Amino acid sequence: MRQIKIKMIVIASLLGLSSCATIMPDQVGVKRTFGRINNDVKKPGIVGFNPFTTRVVRVPVRTMNLAITENLPSKEGLTIRSESSILYRVRAGAVPQILQETGMEFEDMLILPVFRSAASDVCSKYDAKDMHSAKRAEIEEEIKKRLVEVCEPKGFIIESVLLKSISLPAGLSKSIEAKLEAEQDALRMQFVLDRQKQEAQRQIIDAEGAKEIARIQAEGKRNATIIEAEARAKRTEIEAQGIQRANDMINASLSNNVLKFKQIEAFQQLSSSPNTKTIITDGKTPIVNMLGNEGN
């Protein structure tokens, strides 16, 4: 009896474990009962279900990387070997729609065919060399646009389309390399010419600056000479005016009374001299003739 109970407990435990499903953090789940999809989307965690009638379908909703290697046509009719990647993710709320309309094989059933058609159509409008130039981003964006138009209404979010590796035919690769080298040489020569032109312009500016400095210095010297000459003339004029004023003052001070007083002083000094003098005068303006006889 005891063994029967133990067996029943084990069976019940197994049934309990089998009726639970764990949904990981990067997944969502939906229940499928007798082939019908339940529209209730289960978030990460433990989900209970009837193991006899129901199954929990888990769908990853993280960003997926779908790598593709294929041949792409170019505008010239060349075949270009390409390694590409599609970064996409499933919209969680659209999982029931995806399972009903596309199924779990959505990469092979939907995304890859749409990408191959879009990539062939877009690349056929571009030259092979464009896939190696800045137009690669333009090509990627146009392919992504085509994918978004078809896949997003069906529940997929296209994040990016990347043309990672482009292999051109050997002859074309050499031609492109030669052209790129020629363009680099032309750019290098243009750089040298621009640098020489800038150096010539700098020398012209230096020469014009030196010329202007010399002109300013010469003008300064000329102005200084003019100022100095004007100063000398002004000084001479001031000195002449001073002498003139001094003479005017002296002339103004020499009146007739002063002159007569000076004459009297002169006669007095002569009369006090011990020498013999002879004075000849007309009585008005004396003319003094002194004949000195020493010892008389």
Backbone bond lengths (Angstrom), bond angles and torsions (degrees), N, CA, C in turn:
res aa  C-N    CA-C-N  psi(-1)  N-CA   C-N-CA  omega(-1)  CA-C   N-CA-C  phi
1 M - - - 1.457 - - 1.523 111.25 -
2 R 1.347 110.78 -43.06 1.473 116.12 179.76 1.523 111.17 -63.29
3 Q 1.310 117.75 -40.92 1.468 121.15 179.62 1.525 110.93 -63.50
4 I 1.341 116.57 -36.50 1.468 120.42 178.64 1.521 110.24 -63.63
5 K 1.349 116.01 -41.45 1.469 119.78 178.91 1.528 111.29 -63.49
6 I 1.339 113.37 -41.51 1.469 117.01 179.62 1.522 110.37 -62.98
7 K 1.329 116.26 -42.34 1.465 119.69 179.29 1.518 111.05 -63.03
8 M 1.336 116.68 -40.08 1.454 120.06 179.84 1.534 111.03 -64.82
9 I 1.348 113.55 -39.73 1.465 117.67 179.19 1.526 110.40 -64.14
10 V 1.330 116.85 -42.63 1.467 121.39 179.47 1.516 110.59 -63.01
11 I 1.364 115.10 -43.93 1.462 119.40 179.75 1.527 110.44 -62.95
12 A 1.358 115.71 -42.00 1.464 119.50 179.80 1.529 110.61 -64.19
13 S 1.318 115.76 -40.06 1.470 119.59 178.89 1.518 110.93 -64.08
14 L 1.336 115.12 -42.97 1.452 118.27 179.44 1.522 111.11 -63.97
15 L 1.360 114.77 -40.61 1.463 118.33 177.91 1.525 111.22 -64.14
16 G 1.382 115.15 -39.74 1.465 118.63 178.66 1.515 111.36 -63.70
17 L 1.340 116.35 -42.29 1.462 119.63 179.47 1.522 111.12 -67.76
18 S 1.299 117.25 -39.08 1.454 119.82 -178.40 1.516 112.74 -72.88
19 S 1.341 116.99 -16.30 1.462 120.62 179.23 1.526 111.94 -92.91
20 C 1.321 118.70 10.58 1.466 123.68 178.29 1.529 109.31 -123.15
21 A 1.289 114.81 139.95 1.477 120.76 177.08 1.528 108.82 -127.44
22 T 1.310 115.75 142.10 1.473 121.24 179.35 1.523 109.29 -104.49
23 I 1.331 115.74 124.49 1.464 121.44 177.76 1.526 107.88 -101.42
24 M 1.321 116.85 124.21 1.461 122.80 -175.73 1.539 110.55 -74.87
25 P 1.367 116.80 163.34 1.478 119.77 -177.42 1.527 114.86 -60.03
26 D 1.337 118.09 -25.98 1.461 119.41 -179.06 1.526 111.77 -99.16
27 Q 1.352 117.05 21.48 1.457 121.62 -177.54 1.532 110.18 -131.44
28 V 1.315 114.07 162.52 1.464 121.94 163.69 1.533 106.27 -129.59
29 G 1.312 116.01 161.74 1.458 119.04 -178.83 1.521 112.12 -134.60
30 V 1.304 115.54 153.91 1.458 122.07 173.60 1.534 107.67 -135.69
31 K 1.305 114.31 149.23 1.464 119.42 179.10 1.524 110.58 -89.32
32 R 1.344 114.95 138.94 1.467 120.68 175.43 1.527 107.49 -119.74
33 T 1.318 115.34 114.88 1.467 121.03 -176.43 1.526 109.24 -115.28
34 F 1.313 115.38 118.04 1.465 121.51 -177.76 1.532 110.91 51.21
35 G 1.338 115.62 40.40 1.460 120.67 176.03 1.512 114.82 85.68
36 R 1.329 117.51 -7.35 1.461 120.11 -179.19 1.531 109.64 -97.27
37 I 1.333 115.75 138.08 1.463 122.60 -178.01 1.518 109.22 -89.90
38 N 1.330 114.89 127.09 1.457 120.81 174.79 1.525 108.98 -80.70
39 N 1.315 117.34 132.41 1.468 120.63 -177.65 1.531 113.93 -76.80
40 D 1.338 117.07 -4.20 1.463 120.66 178.61 1.525 108.93 -81.14
41 V 1.329 116.18 115.42 1.469 121.59 -178.01 1.520 109.16 -88.60
42 K 1.331 116.94 125.52 1.463 122.62 -178.13 1.540 110.12 -91.76
43 K 1.323 114.08 133.28 1.462 119.74 179.23 1.526 110.03 -84.81
44 P 1.352 117.88 171.14 1.467 120.26 -179.59 1.533 112.23 -55.19
45 G 1.324 114.93 140.19 1.466 121.89 -178.69 1.514 109.97 141.11
46 I 1.330 115.76 -162.29 1.476 122.01 -179.79 1.520 109.24 -96.45
47 V 1.313 115.77 132.14 1.465 122.19 -179.15 1.529 108.08 -122.70
48 G 1.305 116.27 128.25 1.456 120.36 176.29 1.522 111.84 -91.88
49 F 1.348 115.85 148.29 1.467 120.24 -179.92 1.520 108.99 -159.94
50 N 1.332 115.87 165.89 1.460 122.32 177.66 1.521 108.37 -86.02
51 P 1.328 117.98 109.92 1.466 119.82 -175.22 1.524 113.72 -65.26
52 F 1.353 117.90 -16.24 1.456 120.20 -178.36 1.522 112.26 -84.89
53 T 1.318 117.12 -26.46 1.463 119.79 -176.22 1.537 114.28 -120.69
54 T 1.312 116.25 -17.33 1.466 119.91 -169.78 1.517 110.84 -128.83
55 R 1.346 114.12 149.58 1.463 121.54 174.89 1.530 108.07 -133.58
56 V 1.326 116.71 141.60 1.461 121.38 177.51 1.534 108.59 -96.23
57 V 1.315 114.76 119.30 1.468 120.24 179.11 1.533 108.37 -95.93
58 R 1.327 116.58 121.71 1.471 122.03 -179.83 1.531 109.18 -98.56
59 V 1.341 115.64 133.33 1.469 121.23 -179.70 1.535 108.67 -127.55
60 P 1.317 118.62 126.05 1.478 120.00 179.13 1.534 111.10 -70.14
61 V 1.328 115.25 138.78 1.469 120.15 178.82 1.537 111.26 -117.63
62 R 1.317 117.88 9.06 1.461 121.18 176.74 1.528 109.32 -77.71
63 T 1.311 116.68 168.68 1.474 121.06 177.43 1.522 109.52 -68.74
64 M 1.310 115.62 127.48 1.465 122.15 -178.34 1.527 109.44 -108.76
65 N 1.331 115.04 148.76 1.459 121.64 178.01 1.530 108.37 -114.43
66 L 1.310 115.48 110.00 1.462 120.77 178.94 1.529 108.45 -100.68
67 A 1.328 116.33 107.40 1.466 121.77 -178.12 1.523 109.70 -88.35
68 I 1.345 115.96 138.32 1.465 121.96 -175.92 1.525 108.42 -136.58
69 T 1.314 116.09 136.36 1.464 122.34 173.13 1.527 107.29 -123.74
70 E 1.329 116.01 122.43 1.461 119.12 -176.85 1.517 110.59 -158.30
71 N 1.323 115.42 170.60 1.461 122.68 177.11 1.528 109.19 -98.54
72 L 1.348 115.49 131.31 1.461 121.06 -178.74 1.520 109.57 -116.24
73 P 1.318 118.16 140.21 1.473 120.44 177.94 1.531 110.52 -82.82
74 S 1.335 115.72 152.46 1.461 120.70 175.24 1.526 109.56 -112.55
75 K 1.319 115.85 174.26 1.459 120.27 -178.79 1.522 111.59 -64.61
76 E 1.363 116.60 -30.58 1.470 119.82 179.58 1.525 112.42 -80.18
77 G 1.339 117.92 -4.15 1.458 120.74 -177.89 1.510 112.56 91.34
78 L 1.328 118.73 10.42 1.454 122.16 178.44 1.520 109.81 -82.45
79 T 1.334 115.55 158.72 1.462 121.87 177.30 1.530 108.45 -105.23
80 I 1.309 115.49 122.98 1.460 121.33 -175.59 1.525 108.17 -111.57
81 R 1.330 115.24 126.38 1.468 120.27 177.15 1.522 108.54 -81.95
82 S 1.338 116.29 127.58 1.462 119.69 -174.63 1.525 110.70 -133.10
83 E 1.322 114.88 140.07 1.464 122.53 169.81 1.520 106.88 -112.92
84 S 1.328 115.45 118.20 1.462 120.63 -173.49 1.521 110.36 -125.00
85 S 1.327 114.64 164.35 1.464 121.31 175.64 1.522 108.64 -137.96
86 I 1.340 114.12 140.92 1.469 120.63 172.86 1.520 107.22 -114.65
87 L 1.317 116.48 120.61 1.460 121.65 174.62 1.522 107.66 -97.35
88 Y 1.318 116.08 118.94 1.465 120.24 -176.82 1.520 108.79 -146.46
89 R 1.319 116.06 168.57 1.459 121.89 173.04 1.530 109.13 -150.24
90 V 1.323 113.95 157.57 1.465 121.11 -179.64 1.527 108.41 -87.44
91 R 1.328 116.92 133.78 1.458 120.97 174.79 1.527 108.47 -76.17
92 A 1.335 116.39 122.84 1.477 120.92 -171.37 1.521 112.02 -56.26
93 G 1.310 116.91 -43.07 1.459 119.05 -176.77 1.513 113.98 -69.48
94 A 1.351 116.42 -14.00 1.468 119.69 -177.05 1.520 112.75 -99.57
95 V 1.350 118.26 7.51 1.466 120.45 -177.41 1.528 111.97 -60.19
96 P 1.333 120.43 -44.64 1.474 118.41 177.80 1.534 112.05 -58.71
97 Q 1.340 116.92 -40.99 1.468 120.66 178.44 1.527 110.60 -62.70
98 I 1.341 116.54 -43.00 1.468 120.02 -178.86 1.523 110.64 -63.18
99 L 1.324 116.94 -44.58 1.468 119.61 -179.33 1.522 111.76 -65.46
100 Q 1.319 116.62 -33.55 1.467 119.77 -178.99 1.524 112.14 -77.85
101 E 1.346 116.97 -38.66 1.463 119.53 -173.18 1.528 113.43 -96.37
102 T 1.336 117.66 -34.63 1.471 120.35 -172.24 1.519 112.31 -116.33
103 G 1.330 117.18 -39.84 1.454 120.92 -177.56 1.518 111.49 91.34
104 M 1.316 115.77 175.83 1.456 121.22 -177.01 1.525 112.52 -71.77
105 E 1.311 118.43 -16.84 1.462 120.75 178.21 1.529 109.89 -90.11
106 F 1.328 116.69 42.65 1.473 120.12 -173.85 1.528 113.21 -67.34
107 E 1.328 118.29 -25.66 1.470 118.91 179.10 1.530 110.13 -65.51
108 D 1.343 115.62 -49.55 1.470 118.99 -178.79 1.523 112.36 -75.69
109 M 1.307 117.25 -29.45 1.457 120.59 -174.62 1.532 112.74 -86.36
110 L 1.323 117.66 -25.72 1.459 119.02 -173.12 1.527 112.78 -129.89
111 I 1.317 117.46 -59.57 1.469 120.65 -168.70 1.522 111.85 -66.61
112 L 1.324 117.71 -47.82 1.473 119.98 -178.52 1.530 112.33 -63.31
113 P 1.306 120.21 -48.49 1.471 118.83 179.53 1.533 112.49 -60.36
114 V 1.317 116.47 -42.02 1.467 118.66 179.78 1.525 110.17 -64.27
115 F 1.331 117.27 -41.58 1.467 119.97 179.97 1.523 111.18 -63.36
116 R 1.331 117.61 -46.20 1.463 120.08 -177.90 1.530 111.13 -61.54
117 S 1.308 116.30 -40.92 1.462 119.32 179.26 1.531 110.43 -66.53
118 A 1.334 116.98 -46.02 1.462 120.52 -178.42 1.523 111.40 -65.49
119 A 1.343 116.95 -43.03 1.457 120.36 -178.50 1.522 111.39 -64.13
120 S 1.325 117.53 -42.63 1.466 120.26 179.53 1.522 110.99 -65.24
121 D 1.325 116.07 -41.56 1.459 120.31 -178.14 1.536 110.78 -67.09
122 V 1.329 117.34 -43.00 1.468 121.07 -177.36 1.525 110.90 -72.05
123 C 1.324 118.05 -47.00 1.465 121.05 -175.89 1.525 111.89 -66.01
124 S 1.322 117.76 -27.53 1.462 119.62 179.48 1.528 111.94 -68.59
125 K 1.323 118.00 -10.80 1.460 121.51 178.31 1.525 112.35 -93.75
126 Y 1.338 117.52 -3.09 1.457 121.53 -176.48 1.523 110.06 -121.17
127 D 1.333 114.75 150.19 1.457 120.03 173.54 1.527 109.44 -71.48
128 A 1.336 115.32 158.04 1.459 119.42 -178.26 1.523 111.64 -61.55
129 K 1.348 116.30 -36.76 1.473 119.10 -178.38 1.527 111.61 -67.05
130 D 1.336 117.45 -23.29 1.466 120.11 179.57 1.519 111.80 -65.22
131 M 1.333 116.57 -26.81 1.461 119.88 -179.85 1.515 111.88 -72.41
132 H 1.360 116.25 -14.02 1.466 120.80 177.22 1.521 111.48 -103.70
133 S 1.303 117.00 0.71 1.460 120.38 -175.76 1.525 110.02 -110.23
134 A 1.341 114.63 -167.88 1.467 119.85 -179.92 1.526 112.31 -65.77
135 K 1.331 117.25 -13.32 1.465 119.73 179.42 1.520 112.59 -75.26
136 R 1.331 117.65 -6.46 1.463 119.22 178.71 1.533 110.14 -60.37
137 A 1.333 116.97 -43.03 1.469 120.38 178.98 1.525 110.71 -61.42
138 E 1.329 115.99 -35.79 1.472 120.22 177.77 1.527 110.57 -65.79
139 I 1.328 116.35 -41.07 1.474 120.56 178.37 1.530 110.14 -64.21
140 E 1.343 116.23 -45.41 1.461 120.10 179.65 1.527 111.39 -59.55
141 E 1.324 115.75 -42.67 1.458 119.50 -178.10 1.530 111.50 -66.26
142 E 1.330 116.67 -36.87 1.468 119.24 -179.64 1.529 111.11 -70.47
143 I 1.343 117.09 -38.56 1.474 119.51 176.56 1.518 110.11 -64.74
144 K 1.330 116.54 -42.49 1.465 120.24 178.65 1.534 110.67 -59.56
145 K 1.335 116.28 -40.78 1.464 120.04 179.64 1.525 110.68 -59.66
146 R 1.348 116.77 -41.24 1.465 119.93 179.22 1.539 110.36 -64.76
147 L 1.334 116.57 -41.90 1.469 119.99 179.32 1.530 111.40 -63.65
148 V 1.332 116.25 -41.93 1.462 120.32 -178.85 1.521 110.30 -61.66
149 E 1.326 116.94 -41.33 1.466 120.52 -178.09 1.526 112.16 -59.13
150 V 1.345 116.21 -34.59 1.476 119.59 -175.88 1.522 111.80 -94.93
151 C 1.329 117.62 -42.49 1.466 121.49 -168.82 1.523 113.87 -86.34
152 E 1.311 118.87 -34.89 1.469 118.48 -175.96 1.532 112.44 -64.56
153 P 1.334 120.40 -40.22 1.472 118.14 175.81 1.526 113.20 -61.15
154 K 1.322 117.47 -19.92 1.463 121.22 -179.71 1.522 112.46 -95.09
155 G 1.352 117.66 5.34 1.465 120.33 172.48 1.512 115.65 104.86
156 F 1.335 118.36 14.04 1.469 120.87 -179.09 1.531 109.63 -115.30
157 I 1.319 115.51 140.27 1.462 121.68 177.40 1.527 107.78 -106.62
158 I 1.330 116.32 113.63 1.465 121.57 179.34 1.526 108.17 -87.71
159 E 1.311 117.30 113.93 1.470 121.13 -177.43 1.521 112.32 -87.27
160 S 1.332 116.71 -41.45 1.465 118.32 -176.89 1.519 109.92 -164.30
161 V 1.335 114.74 151.91 1.463 122.81 172.18 1.527 106.89 -121.88
162 L 1.315 117.07 125.41 1.470 121.79 -174.33 1.525 110.25 -122.84
163 L 1.309 116.27 124.22 1.469 121.59 170.76 1.528 106.38 -92.98
164 K 1.316 116.84 93.03 1.459 120.95 -170.11 1.528 113.08 -76.41
165 S 1.315 116.24 -40.18 1.466 119.15 -175.33 1.522 108.89 -139.37
166 I 1.338 114.98 129.22 1.463 121.59 178.91 1.523 107.67 -121.18
167 S 1.339 116.24 121.92 1.468 121.40 178.99 1.521 109.02 -110.84
168 L 1.325 116.04 110.91 1.458 121.36 -179.96 1.525 110.16 -88.72
169 P 1.336 117.85 159.41 1.470 120.46 172.45 1.526 110.81 -57.28
170 A 1.337 116.10 149.16 1.465 120.40 -172.89 1.528 112.19 -57.48
171 G 1.337 116.77 -46.49 1.460 119.55 -179.04 1.522 112.22 -62.13
172 L 1.320 115.61 -42.24 1.462 119.38 179.79 1.519 111.20 -66.83
173 S 1.322 116.63 -37.65 1.471 119.62 178.69 1.515 110.91 -60.57
174 K 1.342 116.10 -42.75 1.467 119.42 179.45 1.530 110.44 -64.96
175 S 1.335 115.93 -41.43 1.468 118.87 179.62 1.525 111.19 -62.64
176 I 1.332 115.20 -43.12 1.470 119.04 179.45 1.520 110.77 -65.32
177 E 1.331 116.18 -41.53 1.463 119.28 178.62 1.525 111.21 -62.54
178 A 1.355 115.55 -41.59 1.461 118.57 178.49 1.526 111.15 -63.69
179 K 1.334 115.60 -40.78 1.460 119.18 179.30 1.522 111.44 -65.95
180 L 1.327 115.16 -41.51 1.459 118.61 178.65 1.527 111.42 -64.36
181 E 1.344 115.79 -38.59 1.464 118.82 177.52 1.522 110.97 -64.39
182 A 1.353 115.42 -40.87 1.467 118.60 177.91 1.522 110.76 -63.18
183 E 1.334 115.86 -41.77 1.467 118.77 178.22 1.525 111.19 -64.28
184 Q 1.330 116.23 -38.60 1.469 119.05 177.65 1.520 111.04 -65.13
185 D 1.350 116.08 -40.67 1.474 119.22 177.26 1.522 110.73 -62.46
186 A 1.340 115.42 -41.89 1.462 118.73 179.42 1.526 110.95 -63.85
187 L 1.324 116.20 -42.25 1.466 119.80 177.79 1.523 111.19 -64.17
188 R 1.353 115.51 -39.22 1.464 119.40 179.11 1.526 110.49 -64.64
189 M 1.343 116.40 -42.84 1.462 120.17 178.88 1.535 110.41 -65.04
190 Q 1.325 115.86 -41.07 1.467 119.00 178.01 1.520 110.93 -61.99
191 F 1.332 115.55 -37.85 1.467 119.42 177.87 1.525 110.60 -63.61
192 V 1.359 116.08 -43.39 1.462 119.25 178.90 1.525 110.86 -62.68
193 L 1.351 116.06 -43.98 1.463 119.75 179.51 1.525 111.22 -62.97
194 D 1.322 115.91 -42.03 1.469 119.21 178.65 1.526 110.77 -62.90
195 R 1.322 116.08 -40.54 1.467 118.80 179.56 1.523 111.07 -66.23
196 Q 1.350 117.23 -41.33 1.460 119.89 177.09 1.526 111.23 -64.04
197 K 1.338 115.83 -39.38 1.458 119.64 178.20 1.527 110.83 -63.11
198 Q 1.329 115.90 -43.03 1.461 119.59 177.93 1.519 111.24 -63.07
199 E 1.354 116.87 -39.08 1.470 119.93 178.70 1.519 110.57 -65.18
200 A 1.354 116.18 -40.80 1.468 118.89 178.09 1.525 110.73 -64.19
201 Q 1.315 116.81 -42.14 1.465 119.98 177.49 1.522 111.11 -62.53
202 R 1.336 116.20 -38.48 1.462 119.19 178.29 1.521 111.11 -64.06
203 Q 1.346 117.05 -41.83 1.455 120.23 178.85 1.533 111.11 -64.68
204 I 1.331 115.87 -39.22 1.470 119.19 177.40 1.526 110.33 -62.03
205 I 1.321 115.53 -43.83 1.467 119.57 179.67 1.524 110.58 -63.77
206 D 1.353 116.26 -41.37 1.477 119.39 178.11 1.518 110.86 -62.33
207 A 1.365 115.93 -43.09 1.468 119.07 -179.96 1.530 110.81 -64.20
208 E 1.318 116.54 -43.40 1.466 119.21 178.73 1.528 111.01 -64.12
209 G 1.347 115.43 -36.79 1.459 118.41 177.38 1.516 112.17 -65.40
210 A 1.368 116.57 -43.32 1.467 119.91 178.28 1.528 110.86 -63.58
211 K 1.340 116.13 -39.79 1.461 120.26 178.39 1.521 111.15 -62.72
212 E 1.318 116.58 -42.09 1.464 120.82 179.77 1.522 110.91 -66.55
213 I 1.348 115.29 -39.73 1.469 118.89 178.08 1.531 110.24 -62.80
214 A 1.359 117.24 -44.46 1.466 120.73 178.67 1.526 110.98 -61.63
215 R 1.339 116.44 -40.28 1.465 119.27 179.07 1.528 111.15 -63.83
216 I 1.329 115.28 -42.64 1.466 119.23 -179.95 1.527 110.56 -64.99
217 Q 1.357 115.35 -41.66 1.468 118.22 178.92 1.520 110.94 -63.93
218 A 1.348 117.30 -44.48 1.471 120.29 179.52 1.529 110.71 -62.57
219 E 1.327 115.47 -41.90 1.463 118.64 178.60 1.526 110.98 -64.65
220 G 1.331 115.47 -36.04 1.455 119.13 177.94 1.518 111.77 -65.97
221 K 1.342 116.07 -43.44 1.461 119.16 178.20 1.528 110.60 -62.90
222 R 1.332 116.27 -42.89 1.467 119.82 -179.95 1.529 110.69 -62.91
223 N 1.311 115.86 -42.41 1.462 119.14 178.06 1.521 111.20 -64.94
224 A 1.355 115.45 -38.38 1.459 118.93 179.07 1.525 110.87 -64.49
225 T 1.356 117.00 -40.86 1.476 120.72 178.97 1.526 110.52 -63.50
226 I 1.337 114.89 -42.15 1.470 118.73 179.32 1.521 110.83 -63.92
227 I 1.335 115.40 -43.34 1.467 119.14 -179.75 1.533 110.85 -64.14
228 E 1.354 114.73 -40.70 1.469 118.65 -179.79 1.528 110.63 -64.95
229 A 1.347 117.37 -42.87 1.468 120.58 178.80 1.524 110.72 -63.70
230 E 1.326 115.70 -41.33 1.463 118.97 178.22 1.519 111.00 -64.08
231 A 1.346 115.77 -37.03 1.467 118.87 178.44 1.519 111.45 -65.80
232 R 1.365 116.06 -42.40 1.469 118.91 178.64 1.526 110.52 -63.16
233 A 1.341 116.80 -43.39 1.469 119.74 179.79 1.521 110.62 -63.24
234 K 1.324 115.17 -39.23 1.466 118.82 179.29 1.517 110.93 -65.75
235 R 1.367 115.04 -41.59 1.471 118.43 178.97 1.518 111.08 -63.07
236 T 1.350 116.94 -43.40 1.471 121.04 179.25 1.522 110.11 -61.51
237 E 1.357 114.54 -41.48 1.458 118.62 179.53 1.522 111.09 -63.32
238 I 1.354 115.14 -41.73 1.474 118.97 179.96 1.523 110.76 -65.70
239 E 1.383 116.04 -42.06 1.463 119.20 178.95 1.530 111.13 -62.39
240 A 1.340 116.65 -43.22 1.464 120.27 178.96 1.522 111.08 -61.91
241 Q 1.349 114.52 -41.99 1.463 117.62 178.08 1.518 111.68 -64.15
242 G 1.357 115.97 -36.18 1.462 119.38 177.89 1.514 112.10 -66.09
243 I 1.356 115.58 -43.23 1.468 119.36 178.97 1.520 110.14 -64.17
244 Q 1.328 114.46 -41.01 1.465 118.41 179.49 1.513 111.10 -61.81
245 R 1.352 116.07 -43.74 1.465 118.72 179.47 1.517 111.42 -65.54
246 A 1.371 115.96 -36.96 1.468 118.59 178.25 1.523 110.87 -64.95
247 N 1.336 115.79 -43.89 1.474 119.10 178.50 1.524 110.69 -63.51
248 D 1.314 115.14 -39.97 1.470 118.04 178.09 1.512 111.15 -62.32
249 M 1.322 115.36 -39.81 1.460 118.74 179.17 1.516 111.88 -66.52
250 I 1.368 115.62 -40.72 1.473 119.51 178.55 1.514 109.64 -64.83
251 N 1.336 116.25 -46.66 1.469 119.68 -179.54 1.517 111.28 -61.83
252 A 1.314 114.72 -37.81 1.460 117.58 179.62 1.528 112.13 -67.59
253 S 1.350 115.86 -30.06 1.469 119.82 -178.16 1.528 112.84 -81.29
254 L 1.335 118.88 -20.35 1.490 122.46 -178.09 1.533 109.65 -87.58
255 S 1.311 117.16 77.55 1.475 121.85 175.35 1.529 110.61 -84.63
256 N 1.317 117.83 170.96 1.488 121.86 -179.19 1.510 110.99 -62.29
257 N 1.309 119.11 -39.51 1.471 121.29 -179.84 1.506 111.28 -64.62
258 V 1.334 115.84 -38.70 1.463 119.27 178.76 1.505 110.06 -65.94
259 L 1.341 116.32 -42.33 1.473 119.35 179.97 1.518 110.50 -62.69
260 K 1.310 116.94 -42.15 1.482 120.13 179.35 1.512 109.88 -64.38
261 F 1.333 116.39 -39.34 1.463 118.96 179.62 1.525 110.48 -64.20
262 K 1.332 115.83 -40.13 1.469 119.13 178.32 1.529 110.26 -65.24
263 Q 1.356 118.67 -36.43 1.470 121.03 177.28 1.521 110.92 -62.91
264 I 1.309 116.22 -44.08 1.478 120.08 179.79 1.514 110.06 -61.44
265 E 1.334 115.69 -44.71 1.463 118.01 178.54 1.516 110.63 -59.38
266 A 1.348 117.57 -39.84 1.464 120.59 179.79 1.509 110.90 -64.00
267 F 1.385 117.96 -45.04 1.476 120.81 178.26 1.515 111.19 -61.10
268 Q 1.354 116.03 -38.62 1.454 118.40 179.65 1.505 111.21 -64.41
269 Q 1.316 116.84 -42.32 1.457 119.95 179.25 1.525 110.32 -64.62
270 L 1.348 117.00 -38.59 1.468 119.54 178.82 1.518 111.38 -67.06
271 S 1.326 116.75 -38.92 1.464 119.56 -177.16 1.506 111.76 -70.04
272 S 1.313 117.47 -26.48 1.461 120.18 179.77 1.503 112.32 -82.44
273 S 1.326 117.43 -4.40 1.468 119.89 -178.77 1.525 108.45 -78.20
274 P 1.355 120.80 142.94 1.464 123.13 178.84 1.524 113.90 -74.03
275 N 1.296 118.97 -11.00 1.456 122.24 -177.71 1.516 110.00 -81.39
276 T 1.366 115.21 161.50 1.462 121.81 177.39 1.521 108.11 -84.17
277 K 1.390 116.78 134.31 1.471 120.64 -176.68 1.524 108.41 -128.55
278 T 1.278 112.59 149.62 1.463 119.55 173.02 1.507 107.28 -120.01
279 I 1.303 118.55 122.17 1.462 123.05 -176.29 1.510 108.04 -115.45
280 I 1.310 117.48 122.75 1.462 123.17 178.02 1.502 107.29 -113.74
281 T 1.338 117.51 125.62 1.455 122.03 -178.37 1.503 109.28 -148.83
282 D 1.311 115.85 156.74 1.464 121.74 176.29 1.507 111.30 -96.11
283 G 1.317 115.81 5.00 1.445 120.34 179.06 1.504 114.56 91.69
284 K 1.352 115.67 -11.54 1.480 119.67 179.51 1.513 111.02 -112.67
285 T 1.313 114.22 -64.93 1.466 118.95 178.58 1.504 107.68 -113.97
286 P 1.316 118.41 110.15 1.464 118.91 -174.91 1.507 111.20 -72.98
287 I 1.343 112.02 141.97 1.473 119.76 169.91 1.497 104.64 -114.27
288 V 1.227 117.60 111.27 1.454 122.14 -173.87 1.511 108.72 -90.71
289 N 1.335 114.03 125.44 1.461 119.32 174.62 1.506 105.81 -124.81
290 M 1.222 115.98 104.21 1.443 120.34 -176.50 1.502 108.75 -97.52
291 L 1.404 113.18 121.82 1.454 119.85 177.22 1.483 105.25 -112.10
292 G 1.162 118.86 101.84 1.436 122.30 -177.25 1.528 112.51 -84.84
293 N 1.357 118.16 128.14 1.452 122.73 175.31 1.521 105.94 -117.28
294 E 1.252 117.17 107.07 1.454 121.85 -178.46 1.507 109.39 -70.06
295 G 1.342 116.55 131.73 1.451 123.77 174.39 1.485 114.19 89.80
296 N 1.415 119.08 0.40 1.443 122.22 178.44 1.506 110.34 -94.36
